Amino acid sequence: MSTQELITQELITQVKIQRYLPEQHNEPYWQTFTVPMDESTSILDALNHIKEEQDPSLSYRWSCRMAICGSCGVMVNGIPKLGCKTFLRDYSGPLKIEPLAHFPIEKDLMVDMDTFLQHLTAVQPYLIPDFINEQPASTEPYKQTPAQLAKYRQFANCINCGLCYSACPQFGLNAEFLGPAALTLAHRYNLDSRDTGKDQRMAQLNSHEGVWGCTFVGFCSEVCPKGVDPAAAVNQGKVEAAKSTLIALFKG
C-alpha cells in the first residue's frame, strides 16, 4: 500500500447502540453499526452518519453541536456524556451508546425529560423581585460588584442537559428527589444580590425531596460538561436549610 493510500485510508470503528422502537418491539435491543472516523469525529457525528447513511429510523436529540443547548446527552460506555463534546478518538475498545439513565425511554436514545423539567420549575430558577417593597420600575441597569457576581457565578453555567440526574443514584431510586440541577439553580438564585425569592425556595430545598435527600456521592459534579459543581451547591444548600430551620424555631 502506498504512502498516499495510507494517508487517505479511512479509519472505521464499531458503535453499538441501544435501540427501542415501541411500535415494533416490547423491549430495547442492541444494534451494531460501522462508522468512519477521524480525530474530529464526535459521538454526535457518528449518530448523524448512521441516520443519514445507514438507518434513518434512528432517533436522538441534538441541536447546537457546541455544548450549549444540552440536548444531545447519552450514556457512553455507561457514563453520561454530551454527544457533541465526546470524541471517538478517546475510546479504543467497543463503544456502547445508550439513552440517559434514570429517565423513561421514549424511542431509541430519546428520553422523557418531563420530571426533570418539573423539578426545575419547582425551585423557581429565575430572579424573583421584591413584591412587598416594590419600587417603580427603573430604566437604570441593576449593577453588581465582582464580589456579588463571584458568589453565584460557578453555579450559573448549567445548561439543563440532565447528565447529573443520570449520574445521581438518589434520583435513580426516587424520581421525586429534586436532584442536582434543580438544587444547584435554586442555590444560584438564592446567592444572587438581585433576587428576593430565597424564602419561597427554602420550602422546597428544606423538604424531604430537597437537599436532605442527597447522600453526597459527588458523581454529578464529575459528569457536568460545563464544570458546574452541583455537589458543592447541595452541601451549601444544606447549611442554608439548617439556618432557615433554626431561625424559624427562634421566631416561634
PyRosetta script that sets phi, psi and omega in degrees:
from pyrosetta import init, pose_from_sequence

init()
pose = pose_from_sequence("MSTQELITQELITQVKIQRYLPEQHNEPYWQTFTVPMDESTSILDALNHIKEEQDPSLSYRWSCRMAICGSCGVMVNGIPKLGCKTFLRDYSGPLKIEPLAHFPIEKDLMVDMDTFLQHLTAVQPYLIPDFINEQPASTEPYKQTPAQLAKYRQFANCINCGLCYSACPQFGLNAEFLGPAALTLAHRYNLDSRDTGKDQRMAQLNSHEGVWGCTFVGFCSEVCPKGVDPAAAVNQGKVEAAKSTLIALFKG")
pose.set_psi(1, 132.9)
pose.set_omega(1, -177.5)
pose.set_phi(2, -73.4)
pose.set_psi(2, 163.1)
pose.set_omega(2, 177.7)
pose.set_phi(3, -59.2)
pose.set_psi(3, -42.4)
pose.set_omega(3, -179.6)
pose.set_phi(4, -62.3)
pose.set_psi(4, -38.0)
pose.set_omega(4, 178.9)
pose.set_phi(5, -66.3)
pose.set_psi(5, -37.1)
pose.set_omega(5, 178.4)
pose.set_phi(6, -66.2)
pose.set_psi(6, -38.5)
pose.set_omega(6, -178.9)
pose.set_phi(7, -65.2)
pose.set_psi(7, -41.1)
pose.set_omega(7, -175.4)
pose.set_phi(8, -89.4)
pose.set_psi(8, -3.7)
pose.set_omega(8, -179.5)
pose.set_phi(9, -62.5)
pose.set_psi(9, 134.3)
pose.set_omega(9, -176.5)
pose.set_phi(10, -89.7)
pose.set_psi(10, 125.9)
pose.set_omega(10, 175.0)
pose.set_phi(11, -76.4)
pose.set_psi(11, 145.3)
pose.set_omega(11, 176.8)
pose.set_phi(12, -131.5)
pose.set_psi(12, 156.4)
pose.set_omega(12, 176.0)
pose.set_phi(13, -145.3)
pose.set_psi(13, 161.3)
pose.set_omega(13, 179.1)
pose.set_phi(14, -101.4)
pose.set_psi(14, 135.2)
pose.set_omega(14, 179.6)
pose.set_phi(15, -122.7)
pose.set_psi(15, 125.0)
pose.set_omega(15, 179.1)
pose.set_phi(16, -102.6)
pose.set_psi(16, 121.7)
pose.set_omega(16, -174.5)
pose.set_phi(17, -117.1)
pose.set_psi(17, 135.2)
pose.set_omega(17, 174.3)
pose.set_phi(18, -79.5)
pose.set_psi(18, 117.6)
pose.set_omega(18, 179.4)
pose.set_phi(19, -101.1)
pose.set_psi(19, 148.8)
pose.set_omega(19, 172.1)
pose.set_phi(20, -148.6)
pose.set_psi(20, 110.6)
pose.set_omega(20, 178.8)
pose.set_phi(21, -117.3)
pose.set_psi(21, 91.1)
pose.set_omega(21, -171.4)
pose.set_phi(22, -60.2)
pose.set_psi(22, -23.3)
pose.set_omega(22, 179.3)
pose.set_phi(23, -78.7)
pose.set_psi(23, -11.5)
pose.set_omega(23, -178.7)
pose.set_phi(24, -120.0)
pose.set_psi(24, -30.1)
pose.set_omega(24, -174.2)
pose.set_phi(25, -133.5)
pose.set_psi(25, 145.3)
pose.set_omega(25, 178.4)
pose.set_phi(26, -80.4)
pose.set_psi(26, -26.3)
pose.set_omega(26, -175.6)
pose.set_phi(27, -128.5)
pose.set_psi(27, 153.8)
pose.set_omega(27, 173.3)
pose.set_phi(28, -63.1)
pose.set_psi(28, 155.3)
pose.set_omega(28, 177.6)
pose.set_phi(29, -145.9)
pose.set_psi(29, 166.2)
pose.set_omega(29, -177.6)
pose.set_phi(30, -102.6)
pose.set_psi(30, 143.2)
pose.set_omega(30, 176.7)
pose.set_phi(31, -136.2)
pose.set_psi(31, 133.7)
pose.set_omega(31, -177.1)
pose.set_phi(32, -103.2)
pose.set_psi(32, 134.3)
pose.set_omega(32, 177.6)
pose.set_phi(33, -124.6)
pose.set_psi(33, 150.8)
pose.set_omega(33, 173.0)
pose.set_phi(34, -106.4)
pose.set_psi(34, 125.6)
pose.set_omega(34, -175.3)
pose.set_phi(35, -128.1)
pose.set_psi(35, 147.0)
pose.set_omega(35, 173.7)
pose.set_phi(36, -74.9)
pose.set_psi(36, 153.2)
pose.set_omega(36, -179.1)
pose.set_phi(37, -151.4)
pose.set_psi(37, 155.8)
pose.set_omega(37, 166.9)
pose.set_phi(38, -141.4)
pose.set_psi(38, -165.7)
pose.set_omega(38, -175.1)
pose.set_phi(39, -64.1)
pose.set_psi(39, -21.4)
pose.set_omega(39, -174.8)
pose.set_phi(40, -103.6)
pose.set_psi(40, 4.2)
pose.set_omega(40, -175.1)
pose.set_phi(41, -77.9)
pose.set_psi(41, 119.5)
pose.set_omega(41, 178.3)
pose.set_phi(42, -93.3)
pose.set_psi(42, 169.6)
pose.set_omega(42, 174.2)
pose.set_phi(43, -57.9)
pose.set_psi(43, -42.3)
pose.set_omega(43, 179.6)
pose.set_phi(44, -63.8)
pose.set_psi(44, -39.7)
pose.set_omega(44, 176.0)
pose.set_phi(45, -58.8)
pose.set_psi(45, -42.3)
pose.set_omega(45, -179.7)
pose.set_phi(46, -63.9)
pose.set_psi(46, -42.7)
pose.set_omega(46, 178.6)
pose.set_phi(47, -63.8)
pose.set_psi(47, -42.6)
pose.set_omega(47, 179.0)
pose.set_phi(48, -62.4)
pose.set_psi(48, -39.2)
pose.set_omega(48, 178.4)
pose.set_phi(49, -63.0)
pose.set_psi(49, -44.3)
pose.set_omega(49, -180.0)
pose.set_phi(50, -61.0)
pose.set_psi(50, -44.9)
pose.set_omega(50, -177.4)
pose.set_phi(51, -66.9)
pose.set_psi(51, -39.5)
pose.set_omega(51, -176.0)
pose.set_phi(52, -81.1)
pose.set_psi(52, -30.2)
pose.set_omega(52, -172.1)
pose.set_phi(53, -111.9)
pose.set_psi(53, -21.0)
pose.set_omega(53, -171.5)
pose.set_phi(54, -125.2)
pose.set_psi(54, -46.5)
pose.set_omega(54, -175.2)
pose.set_phi(55, -146.3)
pose.set_psi(55, 95.5)
pose.set_omega(55, -177.5)
pose.set_phi(56, -67.0)
pose.set_psi(56, -8.5)
pose.set_omega(56, -179.4)
pose.set_phi(57, -81.2)
pose.set_psi(57, -11.0)
pose.set_omega(57, -178.6)
pose.set_phi(58, -63.2)
pose.set_psi(58, 129.6)
pose.set_omega(58, -176.5)
pose.set_phi(59, -116.5)
pose.set_psi(59, 134.7)
pose.set_omega(59, 177.8)
pose.set_phi(60, -164.6)
pose.set_psi(60, 166.6)
pose.set_omega(60, -179.0)
pose.set_phi(61, -107.7)
pose.set_psi(61, 144.6)
pose.set_omega(61, 170.7)
pose.set_phi(62, -166.9)
pose.set_psi(62, 162.4)
pose.set_omega(62, 177.3)
pose.set_phi(63, -152.4)
pose.set_psi(63, -72.9)
pose.set_omega(63, -165.6)
pose.set_phi(64, -81.5)
pose.set_psi(64, -28.6)
pose.set_omega(64, -175.4)
pose.set_phi(65, 65.0)
pose.set_psi(65, 18.1)
pose.set_omega(65, -177.0)
pose.set_phi(66, -131.1)
pose.set_psi(66, 21.5)
pose.set_omega(66, 179.9)
pose.set_phi(67, 56.9)
pose.set_psi(67, 38.5)
pose.set_omega(67, 178.6)
pose.set_phi(68, -115.6)
pose.set_psi(68, -44.8)
pose.set_omega(68, -175.0)
pose.set_phi(69, -77.5)
pose.set_psi(69, -26.2)
pose.set_omega(69, 177.0)
pose.set_phi(70, 74.7)
pose.set_psi(70, 15.2)
pose.set_omega(70, -172.4)
pose.set_phi(71, -90.2)
pose.set_psi(71, -12.8)
pose.set_omega(71, -171.7)
pose.set_phi(72, -101.1)
pose.set_psi(72, 30.3)
pose.set_omega(72, 179.7)
pose.set_phi(73, -69.3)
pose.set_psi(73, 133.4)
pose.set_omega(73, 176.7)
pose.set_phi(74, -147.3)
pose.set_psi(74, 167.7)
pose.set_omega(74, 172.0)
pose.set_phi(75, -90.4)
pose.set_psi(75, 127.1)
pose.set_omega(75, 176.8)
pose.set_phi(76, -116.6)
pose.set_psi(76, 112.5)
pose.set_omega(76, -174.3)
pose.set_phi(77, 50.0)
pose.set_psi(77, 40.4)
pose.set_omega(77, 174.3)
pose.set_phi(78, 86.3)
pose.set_psi(78, 1.6)
pose.set_omega(78, -178.6)
pose.set_phi(79, -116.1)
pose.set_psi(79, 133.0)
pose.set_omega(79, 178.4)
pose.set_phi(80, -66.5)
pose.set_psi(80, 128.7)
pose.set_omega(80, -177.9)
pose.set_phi(81, -141.9)
pose.set_psi(81, 155.8)
pose.set_omega(81, 166.5)
pose.set_phi(82, -84.6)
pose.set_psi(82, 128.5)
pose.set_omega(82, -177.8)
pose.set_phi(83, -61.2)
pose.set_psi(83, -34.2)
pose.set_omega(83, -177.1)
pose.set_phi(84, -77.6)
pose.set_psi(84, -15.7)
pose.set_omega(84, -175.2)
pose.set_phi(85, -111.2)
pose.set_psi(85, 8.1)
pose.set_omega(85, -178.0)
pose.set_phi(86, -120.8)
pose.set_psi(86, 132.4)
pose.set_omega(86, -169.2)
pose.set_phi(87, -117.7)
pose.set_psi(87, 143.4)
pose.set_omega(87, -179.3)
pose.set_phi(88, -60.8)
pose.set_psi(88, -30.6)
pose.set_omega(88, -177.6)
pose.set_phi(89, -60.0)
pose.set_psi(89, -21.2)
pose.set_omega(89, -176.6)
pose.set_phi(90, -86.6)
pose.set_psi(90, 2.5)
pose.set_omega(90, -178.7)
pose.set_phi(91, -126.5)
pose.set_psi(91, 122.1)
pose.set_omega(91, -178.4)
pose.set_phi(92, -96.6)
pose.set_psi(92, -24.0)
pose.set_omega(92, -177.5)
pose.set_phi(93, -102.2)
pose.set_psi(93, -160.3)
pose.set_omega(93, 179.1)
pose.set_phi(94, -60.7)
pose.set_psi(94, 142.8)
pose.set_omega(94, -177.7)
pose.set_phi(95, -114.8)
pose.set_psi(95, 121.9)
pose.set_omega(95, -179.8)
pose.set_phi(96, -116.7)
pose.set_psi(96, 127.5)
pose.set_omega(96, -179.1)
pose.set_phi(97, -117.9)
pose.set_psi(97, 126.7)
pose.set_omega(97, -179.1)
pose.set_phi(98, -130.5)
pose.set_psi(98, 164.7)
pose.set_omega(98, 172.7)
pose.set_phi(99, -67.5)
pose.set_psi(99, 158.4)
pose.set_omega(99, 179.5)
pose.set_phi(100, -54.4)
pose.set_psi(100, 134.5)
pose.set_omega(100, -179.6)
pose.set_phi(101, -69.4)
pose.set_psi(101, 155.9)
pose.set_omega(101, 173.8)
pose.set_phi(102, 74.7)
pose.set_psi(102, 6.0)
pose.set_omega(102, 175.4)
pose.set_phi(103, -118.9)
pose.set_psi(103, 145.0)
pose.set_omega(103, 175.4)
pose.set_phi(104, -62.8)
pose.set_psi(104, 138.3)
pose.set_omega(104, -179.8)
pose.set_phi(105, -85.5)
pose.set_psi(105, 129.6)
pose.set_omega(105, 175.6)
pose.set_phi(106, -90.6)
pose.set_psi(106, -49.6)
pose.set_omega(106, 179.9)
pose.set_phi(107, -165.8)
pose.set_psi(107, 130.3)
pose.set_omega(107, -179.3)
pose.set_phi(108, 46.8)
pose.set_psi(108, -113.7)
pose.set_omega(108, -176.1)
pose.set_phi(109, -97.1)
pose.set_psi(109, 8.6)
pose.set_omega(109, 179.2)
pose.set_phi(110, -92.9)
pose.set_psi(110, 130.3)
pose.set_omega(110, 179.9)
pose.set_phi(111, -117.6)
pose.set_psi(111, 160.7)
pose.set_omega(111, 178.0)
pose.set_phi(112, -84.0)
pose.set_psi(112, 113.7)
pose.set_omega(112, -177.1)
pose.set_phi(113, -98.1)
pose.set_psi(113, 11.6)
pose.set_omega(113, -174.3)
pose.set_phi(114, -58.6)
pose.set_psi(114, -46.1)
pose.set_omega(114, -179.2)
pose.set_phi(115, -61.5)
pose.set_psi(115, -42.4)
pose.set_omega(115, 177.5)
pose.set_phi(116, -58.0)
pose.set_psi(116, -47.1)
pose.set_omega(116, -178.7)
pose.set_phi(117, -67.6)
pose.set_psi(117, -34.5)
pose.set_omega(117, 176.6)
pose.set_phi(118, -64.6)
pose.set_psi(118, -39.3)
pose.set_omega(118, 178.4)
pose.set_phi(119, -65.9)
pose.set_psi(119, -39.8)
pose.set_omega(119, 177.2)
pose.set_phi(120, -61.9)
pose.set_psi(120, -45.7)
pose.set_omega(120, -178.6)
pose.set_phi(121, -62.1)
pose.set_psi(121, -35.9)
pose.set_omega(121, -174.8)
pose.set_phi(122, -62.4)
pose.set_psi(122, -29.4)
pose.set_omega(122, -176.7)
pose.set_phi(123, -94.4)
pose.set_psi(123, 6.8)
pose.set_omega(123, 177.2)
pose.set_phi(124, 51.8)
pose.set_psi(124, 66.7)
pose.set_omega(124, -176.1)
pose.set_phi(125, -80.5)
pose.set_psi(125, 66.2)
pose.set_omega(125, 178.8)
pose.set_phi(126, -160.9)
pose.set_psi(126, 165.6)
pose.set_omega(126, -179.4)
pose.set_phi(127, -71.4)
pose.set_psi(127, 126.4)
pose.set_omega(127, 178.1)
pose.set_phi(128, -104.7)
pose.set_psi(128, 119.4)
pose.set_omega(128, -177.5)
pose.set_phi(129, -74.4)
pose.set_psi(129, 168.1)
pose.set_omega(129, 179.9)
pose.set_phi(130, -83.8)
pose.set_psi(130, 93.0)
pose.set_omega(130, -177.7)
pose.set_phi(131, -72.3)
pose.set_psi(131, -28.0)
pose.set_omega(131, -176.7)
pose.set_phi(132, -70.1)
pose.set_psi(132, -46.2)
pose.set_omega(132, -178.9)
pose.set_phi(133, -110.1)
pose.set_psi(133, 41.3)
pose.set_omega(133, -173.5)
pose.set_phi(134, -60.4)
pose.set_psi(134, 130.7)
pose.set_omega(134, 179.7)
pose.set_phi(135, -104.9)
pose.set_psi(135, 159.1)
pose.set_omega(135, 176.3)
pose.set_phi(136, -55.8)
pose.set_psi(136, 142.4)
pose.set_omega(136, -178.3)
pose.set_phi(137, -57.0)
pose.set_psi(137, 134.5)
pose.set_omega(137, -179.8)
pose.set_phi(138, -107.2)
pose.set_psi(138, 146.8)
pose.set_omega(138, 176.3)
pose.set_phi(139, -89.8)
pose.set_psi(139, -4.0)
pose.set_omega(139, -179.0)
pose.set_phi(140, -81.3)
pose.set_psi(140, 144.5)
pose.set_omega(140, 176.6)
pose.set_phi(141, -66.9)
pose.set_psi(141, 147.4)
pose.set_omega(141, 176.8)
pose.set_phi(142, -86.8)
pose.set_psi(142, 106.9)
pose.set_omega(142, -174.4)
pose.set_phi(143, -85.8)
pose.set_psi(143, 146.4)
pose.set_omega(143, 174.0)
pose.set_phi(144, -125.7)
pose.set_psi(144, 148.3)
pose.set_omega(144, 174.9)
pose.set_phi(145, -80.1)
pose.set_psi(145, 159.5)
pose.set_omega(145, 174.7)
pose.set_phi(146, -54.8)
pose.set_psi(146, -35.2)
pose.set_omega(146, 180.0)
pose.set_phi(147, -67.3)
pose.set_psi(147, -38.8)
pose.set_omega(147, 178.2)
pose.set_phi(148, -66.6)
pose.set_psi(148, -40.1)
pose.set_omega(148, 178.3)
pose.set_phi(149, -65.4)
pose.set_psi(149, -40.2)
pose.set_omega(149, -176.2)
pose.set_phi(150, -63.0)
pose.set_psi(150, -25.6)
pose.set_omega(150, -178.1)
pose.set_phi(151, -62.0)
pose.set_psi(151, -36.8)
pose.set_omega(151, -174.6)
pose.set_phi(152, -116.9)
pose.set_psi(152, -7.2)
pose.set_omega(152, -171.1)
pose.set_phi(153, -56.8)
pose.set_psi(153, -39.5)
pose.set_omega(153, -177.0)
pose.set_phi(154, -59.6)
pose.set_psi(154, -29.9)
pose.set_omega(154, -175.0)
pose.set_phi(155, -97.0)
pose.set_psi(155, 3.6)
pose.set_omega(155, -173.7)
pose.set_phi(156, -94.0)
pose.set_psi(156, 0.3)
pose.set_omega(156, -175.4)
pose.set_phi(157, -95.1)
pose.set_psi(157, 7.2)
pose.set_omega(157, -180.0)
pose.set_phi(158, -60.9)
pose.set_psi(158, 133.3)
pose.set_omega(158, 178.7)
pose.set_phi(159, -110.2)
pose.set_psi(159, 12.4)
pose.set_omega(159, 175.9)
pose.set_phi(160, 58.2)
pose.set_psi(160, 40.3)
pose.set_omega(160, -179.1)
pose.set_phi(161, -80.6)
pose.set_psi(161, -24.1)
pose.set_omega(161, 179.0)
pose.set_phi(162, 85.5)
pose.set_psi(162, 1.7)
pose.set_omega(162, -179.6)
pose.set_phi(163, -60.1)
pose.set_psi(163, -37.2)
pose.set_omega(163, -178.1)
pose.set_phi(164, -65.5)
pose.set_psi(164, -27.2)
pose.set_omega(164, 178.1)
pose.set_phi(165, -73.2)
pose.set_psi(165, -33.9)
pose.set_omega(165, 176.5)
pose.set_phi(166, -71.5)
pose.set_psi(166, -22.1)
pose.set_omega(166, 178.4)
pose.set_phi(167, -90.7)
pose.set_psi(167, -8.8)
pose.set_omega(167, -172.1)
pose.set_phi(168, -92.9)
pose.set_psi(168, 112.4)
pose.set_omega(168, 179.2)
pose.set_phi(169, -66.3)
pose.set_psi(169, -29.7)
pose.set_omega(169, -179.8)
pose.set_phi(170, -68.2)
pose.set_psi(170, -40.7)
pose.set_omega(170, 176.9)
pose.set_phi(171, -66.6)
pose.set_psi(171, -33.4)
pose.set_omega(171, 177.3)
pose.set_phi(172, -64.8)
pose.set_psi(172, -31.3)
pose.set_omega(172, 179.7)
pose.set_phi(173, -86.6)
pose.set_psi(173, -31.3)
pose.set_omega(173, -174.6)
pose.set_phi(174, -142.6)
pose.set_psi(174, 102.4)
pose.set_omega(174, -176.8)
pose.set_phi(175, -68.8)
pose.set_psi(175, -11.3)
pose.set_omega(175, 177.5)
pose.set_phi(176, -78.9)
pose.set_psi(176, -18.6)
pose.set_omega(176, 176.9)
pose.set_phi(177, -59.1)
pose.set_psi(177, 128.6)
pose.set_omega(177, -175.1)
pose.set_phi(178, -58.1)
pose.set_psi(178, -35.8)
pose.set_omega(178, 171.9)
pose.set_phi(179, 88.6)
pose.set_psi(179, 168.6)
pose.set_omega(179, -170.2)
pose.set_phi(180, -59.7)
pose.set_psi(180, -49.9)
pose.set_omega(180, -173.8)
pose.set_phi(181, -66.0)
pose.set_psi(181, -44.8)
pose.set_omega(181, -179.0)
pose.set_phi(182, -63.3)
pose.set_psi(182, -43.4)
pose.set_omega(182, -179.9)
pose.set_phi(183, -67.3)
pose.set_psi(183, -35.1)
pose.set_omega(183, 178.4)
pose.set_phi(184, -67.7)
pose.set_psi(184, -44.0)
pose.set_omega(184, -179.9)
pose.set_phi(185, -67.6)
pose.set_psi(185, -36.1)
pose.set_omega(185, 175.6)
pose.set_phi(186, -60.8)
pose.set_psi(186, -44.7)
pose.set_omega(186, 179.6)
pose.set_phi(187, -65.4)
pose.set_psi(187, -39.2)
pose.set_omega(187, 179.4)
pose.set_phi(188, -58.0)
pose.set_psi(188, -45.0)
pose.set_omega(188, -178.0)
pose.set_phi(189, -76.9)
pose.set_psi(189, -29.6)
pose.set_omega(189, 175.5)
pose.set_phi(190, -64.0)
pose.set_psi(190, -27.0)
pose.set_omega(190, -179.0)
pose.set_phi(191, -88.0)
pose.set_psi(191, -8.3)
pose.set_omega(191, -175.1)
pose.set_phi(192, -80.6)
pose.set_psi(192, 125.5)
pose.set_omega(192, -176.8)
pose.set_phi(193, -65.0)
pose.set_psi(193, -16.3)
pose.set_omega(193, -179.5)
pose.set_phi(194, -88.0)
pose.set_psi(194, -6.2)
pose.set_omega(194, -172.3)
pose.set_phi(195, -102.0)
pose.set_psi(195, 145.9)
pose.set_omega(195, 175.8)
pose.set_phi(196, -127.8)
pose.set_psi(196, 23.6)
pose.set_omega(196, -174.4)
pose.set_phi(197, -101.6)
pose.set_psi(197, 13.9)
pose.set_omega(197, -175.1)
pose.set_phi(198, -59.3)
pose.set_psi(198, -42.8)
pose.set_omega(198, -178.4)
pose.set_phi(199, -61.8)
pose.set_psi(199, -35.3)
pose.set_omega(199, 179.0)
pose.set_phi(200, -68.2)
pose.set_psi(200, -37.3)
pose.set_omega(200, -178.0)
pose.set_phi(201, -77.3)
pose.set_psi(201, -26.8)
pose.set_omega(201, -174.7)
pose.set_phi(202, -62.0)
pose.set_psi(202, -29.7)
pose.set_omega(202, 178.6)
pose.set_phi(203, -60.3)
pose.set_psi(203, -40.2)
pose.set_omega(203, 178.2)
pose.set_phi(204, -73.1)
pose.set_psi(204, -45.6)
pose.set_omega(204, -176.8)
pose.set_phi(205, -64.0)
pose.set_psi(205, -35.3)
pose.set_omega(205, -175.0)
pose.set_phi(206, -89.9)
pose.set_psi(206, 7.0)
pose.set_omega(206, -179.0)
pose.set_phi(207, -84.3)
pose.set_psi(207, 173.1)
pose.set_omega(207, 179.3)
pose.set_phi(208, -59.7)
pose.set_psi(208, -31.7)
pose.set_omega(208, -179.1)
pose.set_phi(209, -93.5)
pose.set_psi(209, 7.1)
pose.set_omega(209, -178.6)
pose.set_phi(210, -92.7)
pose.set_psi(210, -138.7)
pose.set_omega(210, -172.9)
pose.set_phi(211, -61.6)
pose.set_psi(211, -29.1)
pose.set_omega(211, -176.0)
pose.set_phi(212, -72.9)
pose.set_psi(212, -11.6)
pose.set_omega(212, 176.5)
pose.set_phi(213, -79.2)
pose.set_psi(213, -12.9)
pose.set_omega(213, -178.8)
pose.set_phi(214, -80.2)
pose.set_psi(214, 132.9)
pose.set_omega(214, 177.8)
pose.set_phi(215, -104.2)
pose.set_psi(215, 12.0)
pose.set_omega(215, 173.1)
pose.set_phi(216, 56.9)
pose.set_psi(216, 49.4)
pose.set_omega(216, 171.1)
pose.set_phi(217, -68.8)
pose.set_psi(217, -40.3)
pose.set_omega(217, 174.2)
pose.set_phi(218, 87.1)
pose.set_psi(218, -1.7)
pose.set_omega(218, -179.3)
pose.set_phi(219, -65.4)
pose.set_psi(219, -26.4)
pose.set_omega(219, 178.4)
pose.set_phi(220, -57.8)
pose.set_psi(220, -40.2)
pose.set_omega(220, -179.7)
pose.set_phi(221, -71.8)
pose.set_psi(221, -31.9)
pose.set_omega(221, -179.5)
pose.set_phi(222, -69.3)
pose.set_psi(222, -33.9)
pose.set_omega(222, -174.5)
pose.set_phi(223, -93.2)
pose.set_psi(223, -8.3)
pose.set_omega(223, -176.9)
pose.set_phi(224, -61.6)
pose.set_psi(224, 123.3)
pose.set_omega(224, -177.4)
pose.set_phi(225, -75.8)
pose.set_psi(225, -8.8)
pose.set_omega(225, -178.9)
pose.set_phi(226, -110.6)
pose.set_psi(226, 7.0)
pose.set_omega(226, 176.9)
pose.set_phi(227, 75.8)
pose.set_psi(227, 15.4)
pose.set_omega(227, 175.6)
pose.set_phi(228, -73.7)
pose.set_psi(228, 150.7)
pose.set_omega(228, -178.0)
pose.set_phi(229, -115.5)
pose.set_psi(229, 79.3)
pose.set_omega(229, -178.7)
pose.set_phi(230, -60.2)
pose.set_psi(230, -34.4)
pose.set_omega(230, -179.0)
pose.set_phi(231, -61.2)
pose.set_psi(231, -39.4)
pose.set_omega(231, 177.6)
pose.set_phi(232, -67.1)
pose.set_psi(232, -41.2)
pose.set_omega(232, 179.6)
pose.set_phi(233, -61.6)
pose.set_psi(233, -42.0)
pose.set_omega(233, -179.3)
pose.set_phi(234, -66.7)
pose.set_psi(234, -41.5)
pose.set_omega(234, 178.9)
pose.set_phi(235, -64.3)
pose.set_psi(235, -42.4)
pose.set_omega(235, 175.6)
pose.set_phi(236, -64.6)
pose.set_psi(236, -34.8)
pose.set_omega(236, 176.8)
pose.set_phi(237, -64.6)
pose.set_psi(237, -33.2)
pose.set_omega(237, 177.0)
pose.set_phi(238, -64.6)
pose.set_psi(238, -39.5)
pose.set_omega(238, 178.0)
pose.set_phi(239, -62.9)
pose.set_psi(239, -45.5)
pose.set_omega(239, 179.7)
pose.set_phi(240, -64.7)
pose.set_psi(240, -37.6)
pose.set_omega(240, 179.0)
pose.set_phi(241, -66.2)
pose.set_psi(241, -39.8)
pose.set_omega(241, 178.6)
pose.set_phi(242, -65.8)
pose.set_psi(242, -42.1)
pose.set_omega(242, 177.9)
pose.set_phi(243, -62.6)
pose.set_psi(243, -41.4)
pose.set_omega(243, 179.5)
pose.set_phi(244, -61.3)
pose.set_psi(244, -40.4)
pose.set_omega(244, 179.7)
pose.set_phi(245, -66.0)
pose.set_psi(245, -44.0)
pose.set_omega(245, -180.0)
pose.set_phi(246, -63.2)
pose.set_psi(246, -42.7)
pose.set_omega(246, 179.1)
pose.set_phi(247, -61.6)
pose.set_psi(247, -41.3)
pose.set_omega(247, 179.0)
pose.set_phi(248, -63.8)
pose.set_psi(248, -37.2)
pose.set_omega(248, 179.1)
pose.set_phi(249, -65.7)
pose.set_psi(249, -42.9)
pose.set_omega(249, -178.8)
pose.set_phi(250, -67.4)
pose.set_psi(250, -32.3)
pose.set_omega(250, 179.4)
pose.set_phi(251, -76.6)
pose.set_psi(251, -13.2)
pose.set_omega(251, 179.5)
pose.set_phi(252, 75.7)
pose.dump_pdb("model.pdb")
